[in-house]
Structure formats: structure tokens, C-alpha cells
Amino acid sequence: MGVLHYFNVVGSSPPSKDSAVQVIYQDTEKVSSRPSKVTPHQRALLLRGPREPYVEVSDHPTPSLDGNREFLVRNLVIGLNPIDWKAPDFNFGIPELPYISGRELVGEVAISPKRRSRFKPGDKAIVISTDYRDLRKAAYQEYVVATDFNAARLPPSVSPEAGSALGVAFVAAALCLGVCAGLDFSTIADGPDLLSMVRQIDPSRLPEDVRDECLHGIDKESRIQKGDWLAIWGGSSTSAFMLNQIARLAGLRTISVVDVRKHAVKMATNNITRPDIVVDNHDPQRAIEIVRSATGKRLRFAIDTVGRETAGHLLECLQQHYATEDEPDVSTATPESAHLIGLTGLPKSSPPANVSFHNMPIKLFHEVPELGEALMLWLERLLSRGLLVPPSILGVSEGFGAVNQALDSMRRGEVSGGRVVVRIP
Ligand SMILES: NC(=O)c1ccc[n+]([C@@H]2O[C@H](COP(=O)([O-])OP(=O)(O)OC[C@H]3O[C@@H](n4cnc5c(N)ncnc54)[C@H](OP(=O)(O)O)[C@@H]3O)[C@@H](O)[C@H]2O)c1
């Protein structure tokens, strides 16, 4: 049976007494390195039905490569995401059964891509598997298919555990900011201008369900820029951790709504990762008032990482942006549009005039190779230059057999302010 190691992370919640996980010791570098000999069959975790635990098998076919941009990695560490337990519990995002889950990992390259590539056998790579319909790319198996445009080389300064836990949140944050809010990353380590990129691509190549967001989500004149405020609700999530860092690197001012009792100390200790202003979420109406007054009623951009209800709170924060008779100082004849971006839900009602609702277009990452590649090359530069701090690793489990227990901890809300990862020996 796998064991979960809990680190001493300031501000993180320890597991409860009756938790299935054990507190063992602090440890960061235990990833095994053995020569890769790819076998026709492999170990994998299968989901056989909704609301069932994952089952380990040892005779699952090793996935095969297709095209000249795919390569095969031997799995070293899996980063666990909320979708890994939410999909089976709520029966969504499971296109076939048995299903293989898992959205991110660090692996060692076993077979490199056919075409010239920056990935060579033996290299360690961060692999981000947003393409959940392609089971060959899922993380819950010994050998995983990666594409060179959805993977990044792991720099020596980043541990495999940390590398396995940052990719999905990075991509989500970059697409929220770069496409939905139109933030140009070119001033940060020569990052991409995603909005210009998607508008130069032949529209027929953009996935149909995200085409409108890409082409008409925001006017060029309304793009978020240096000095603008960004409000984030759910500031303790890993996505928010990445959003806040990228936003501040671009010169935005961030205001983050979190459970201050849980997260204040940790958030205050690191100057690179702390938001400009932290607001407690305990009393939502009070939090809305604070966001409004702190941003001088000029808030135009807000991102929710929690759900529909808290996205509604952010909508209230944004609506204050418009002029009132009492406060003509913020009045403009035609107020600039405001933008509410949801990672996991938006208010049910239609958006009011001058507010646009945005769903983060995650599909762009794996369906538009040049965009995915631009993000991965940028991630490599950000990590190797130490510009991006990886999320806290709150626990490390060993072996596929430990995944169900670790997901149970997430179900119980015990994983807060960081990620749990699973090493594959
Ligand atoms: N559409 C996409 O492609 C995409 C991509 C990335 C993320 N997402 C979604 O965005 C959301 C955030 O993802 P993430 O990976 O950033 O999250 P995360 O790092 O796992 O953090 C989630 C936060 O949710 C809170 N939480 C955890 N368990 C909870 C519970 N039982 N009840 C209420 N709150 C709970 C915790 O806040 P406290 O610290 O206050 O406990 C935790 O910090 C998720 O819903 C995820 O599925 C979607």
C-alpha cells in the first residue's frame, strides 16, 4: 500500500486524525531513475464506472505513438488535480469505460519524437494532458504519450514533484489572462501574445466551441494592461497561485479573496507569490465591499476559481465599475467593458450590459499546436530563470495503489493551498 508523506508547509492544513494518510517525514528527492525498457504491457489505473475507485492492473497495453510530434515517457511523478476525483464522482468528462484519468506528470523520455526535437531519451519532461479524450496521454499509467507542444523540459532547479504539479494551473492561468483578458506576455521573458496569435490563425482551425471566445471575447482596445486591477476569488487554489504570479509579473495589481485564517501567513511570507491585497472570504458581502473600495471602483477584470456562486460575487464587484449619481468621479459617458472569467462556472443569468462572461478555452492548448508550443517554451524560460514559483507540495504518495487514498483526502477538503503528488516507482 502506498504511503503519503506530508511536508511541513506553512499555512497548510495537516491531515485530520482519522485521515487515511500518514504523516511520515519531510522529503523532496526520491524519484527513481532506472533505464527505460519499454514493455508491450504496463501498469495502469482503470476507472470501470462512475463513483467507483480506480483499480490497478498490470497488463494494460502500452500506448503507441502516432505522428512525428509524439513521444513516450516513463511516468515518474503524477500531479493530482480536482478533476481526477470530480469526474468519477459527478460522472462527467469520462468519454469511455474503462477510463484512464490523470492530467499531469513528470516523466523520463523513453522514446523521443520522430522529428527533430528538444526531447531526448533520458530527459525529464513536464507533461500536461488536457486532451482527456485521448487515453494514451492520461497520467495514471506507467508509460504516457506526450506531444512536444504540450510538454516542457524540466529544469534542474525544479524537482520532479514540483514539476508534476504546476502545468495544468499554468496553462489555465495563461489562457485566462492571455486570451480572455488579452494580456500580452511579451514583456515577461519574451512570452507570447496569445490574443494576437489566435486572431491570426485561420478561424476554421480554432475549435468550434471556443472560436467565439477567441475571436470576439474582448476588443483589442479593452485588453488588460499594466496598472489594471485583477480580482481573483479562490486565491488559495493552484490556478490562482499561477494567475497571481503571472499577473504581477506583467505589472497588474491583484486582489485575492481567500480564507485568510487558513492562508494569511503563507501568503504573506513570499514576496513573489503574494497578491497585492488579500481579502477574507468569510463574509462574502463584506469581501465584495472591500474589493470595490480597494480598487477605487475601477475593477474591470475578475477571475473565479471556485464556482458559480463566487463568480456571482465577482460580478457584483465588477458592476460597481459603472457610474452612480452619488459618485460622478467614476462616471464616464461610455464605461469600458468589464470581464468575468470562470474556471469552473459562471452566474446562470445572462451578463448585464457592459460585462462579458468568459469560459477559459483550455482546448486551444492541445488543439492548436503553435499556441501550445509557445506556452511550453515560455514555461521553460520562466522556470529556468526562476521567474515562476511552483506550488507547494503538501504530500507525496508512493505507487498507483496510493492514488485512491490521496484523492479521498482531496474529496474531504484536506488538501488546501497546494498539491498532492504520487511517485511511480
Ligand atoms: N476547465 C479547465 O480546464 C480547468 C483547468 C484548471 C482548473 N479548473 C478548475 O478550477 C478549479 C480550481 O482548480 P485548482 O486545481 O486550481 O484547485 P486546487 O488547487 O485543488 O484548489 C482548490 C481550492 O478549493 C478549495 N476546496 C478544496 N476542497 C474543497 C471542498 N471540499 N469544498 C470547498 N472548497 C474546497 C480549497 O480552498 P481552501 O484552501 O479555502 O480550502 C482549495 O484551495 C477546479 O474546479 C478545477 O476543476 C478547470
The ligand as an SDF file (V2000), in Angstrom:
LIG
                    3D

 48 52  0  0  0  0  0  0  0  0999 V2000
  -11.6070   23.8750  -17.2530 N   0  0  0  0  0  0  0  0  0  0  0  0
  -10.3510   23.5200  -17.0500 C   0  0  0  0  0  0  0  0  0  0  0  0
   -9.6560   23.0560  -17.9320 O   0  0  0  0  0  0  0  0  0  0  0  0
   -9.7590   23.7490  -15.6940 C   0  0  0  0  0  0  0  0  0  0  0  0
   -8.3710   23.8580  -15.5500 C   0  0  0  0  0  0  0  0  0  0  0  0
   -7.8480   24.0810  -14.2770 C   0  0  0  0  0  0  0  0  0  0  0  0
   -8.7190   24.1390  -13.1890 C   0  0  0  0  0  0  0  0  0  0  0  0
  -10.0540   24.0130  -13.3890 N   0  0  0  0  0  0  0  0  0  0  0  0
  -10.9940   24.0430  -12.2570 C   0  0  0  0  0  0  0  0  0  0  0  0
  -10.7020   25.1700  -11.4690 O   0  0  0  0  0  0  0  0  0  0  0  0
  -10.9320   24.8760  -10.0940 C   0  0  0  0  0  0  0  0  0  0  0  0
   -9.6610   25.1710   -9.3040 C   0  0  0  0  0  0  0  0  0  0  0  0
   -8.6860   24.2240   -9.7010 O   0  0  0  0  0  0  0  0  0  0  0  0
   -7.2830   24.1400   -8.9450 P   0  0  0  0  0  0  0  0  0  0  0  0
   -6.5920   22.9390   -9.4430 O   0  0  0  0  0  0  0  0  0  0  0  0
   -6.6350   25.4410   -9.0450 O   0  0  0  0  0  0  0  0  0  0  0  0
   -7.7850   23.8730   -7.4770 O   0  0  0  0  0  0  0  0  0  0  0  0
   -6.9620   23.4130   -6.1720 P   0  0  0  0  0  0  0  0  0  0  0  0
   -5.5470   23.8300   -6.2520 O   0  0  0  0  0  0  0  0  0  0  0  0
   -7.2520   21.9760   -5.9320 O   0  0  0  0  0  0  0  0  0  0  0  0
   -7.6300   24.2820   -5.0550 O   0  0  0  0  0  0  0  0  0  0  0  0
   -8.9960   24.2440   -4.8900 C   0  0  0  0  0  0  0  0  0  0  0  0
   -9.3450   25.0480   -3.6850 C   0  0  0  0  0  0  0  0  0  0  0  0
  -10.6930   24.6510   -3.4890 O   0  0  0  0  0  0  0  0  0  0  0  0
  -10.9520   24.6590   -2.1220 C   0  0  0  0  0  0  0  0  0  0  0  0
  -11.5630   23.3830   -1.7540 N   0  0  0  0  0  0  0  0  0  0  0  0
  -10.9570   22.1710   -1.7480 C   0  0  0  0  0  0  0  0  0  0  0  0
  -11.8100   21.2430   -1.3280 N   0  0  0  0  0  0  0  0  0  0  0  0
  -12.9680   21.8950   -1.0880 C   0  0  0  0  0  0  0  0  0  0  0  0
  -14.2170   21.4820   -0.6460 C   0  0  0  0  0  0  0  0  0  0  0  0
  -14.4600   20.2010   -0.3610 N   0  0  0  0  0  0  0  0  0  0  0  0
  -15.1760   22.4210   -0.5230 N   0  0  0  0  0  0  0  0  0  0  0  0
  -14.9410   23.7000   -0.8160 C   0  0  0  0  0  0  0  0  0  0  0  0
  -13.7700   24.1500   -1.2240 N   0  0  0  0  0  0  0  0  0  0  0  0
  -12.7990   23.2570   -1.3620 C   0  0  0  0  0  0  0  0  0  0  0  0
   -9.6970   24.8350   -1.3600 C   0  0  0  0  0  0  0  0  0  0  0  0
   -9.7510   26.1210   -0.8070 O   0  0  0  0  0  0  0  0  0  0  0  0
   -9.3460   26.3210    0.7420 P   0  0  0  0  0  0  0  0  0  0  0  0
   -7.8790   26.4430    0.6870 O   0  0  0  0  0  0  0  0  0  0  0  0
  -10.0050   27.5590    1.1790 O   0  0  0  0  0  0  0  0  0  0  0  0
   -9.8110   25.1050    1.4620 O   0  0  0  0  0  0  0  0  0  0  0  0
   -8.6140   24.6970   -2.4030 C   0  0  0  0  0  0  0  0  0  0  0  0
   -7.5080   25.5360   -2.1890 O   0  0  0  0  0  0  0  0  0  0  0  0
  -11.3390   23.3980  -10.0350 C   0  0  0  0  0  0  0  0  0  0  0  0
  -12.7430   23.3150  -10.0200 O   0  0  0  0  0  0  0  0  0  0  0  0
  -10.7990   22.8330  -11.3340 C   0  0  0  0  0  0  0  0  0  0  0  0
  -11.5000   21.6940  -11.7580 O   0  0  0  0  0  0  0  0  0  0  0  0
  -10.5900   23.8420  -14.6040 C   0  0  0  0  0  0  0  0  0  0  0  0
  1  2  1  0
  2  3  2  0
  2  4  1  0
  4  5  1  0
  4 48  2  0
  5  6  2  0
  6  7  1  0
  7  8  2  0
  8  9  1  0
  8 48  1  0
  9 10  1  0
  9 46  1  0
 10 11  1  0
 11 12  1  0
 11 44  1  0
 12 13  1  0
 13 14  1  0
 14 15  2  0
 14 16  1  0
 14 17  1  0
 17 18  1  0
 18 19  2  0
 18 20  1  0
 18 21  1  0
 21 22  1  0
 22 23  1  0
 23 24  1  0
 23 42  1  0
 24 25  1  0
 25 26  1  0
 25 36  1  0
 26 27  1  0
 26 35  1  0
 27 28  2  0
 28 29  1  0
 29 30  1  0
 29 35  2  0
 30 31  1  0
 30 32  2  0
 32 33  1  0
 33 34  2  0
 34 35  1  0
 36 37  1  0
 36 42  1  0
 37 38  1  0
 38 39  2  0
 38 40  1  0
 38 41  1  0
 42 43  1  0
 44 45  1  0
 44 46  1  0
 46 47  1  0
M  CHG  2   8   1  16  -1
M  END
$$$$
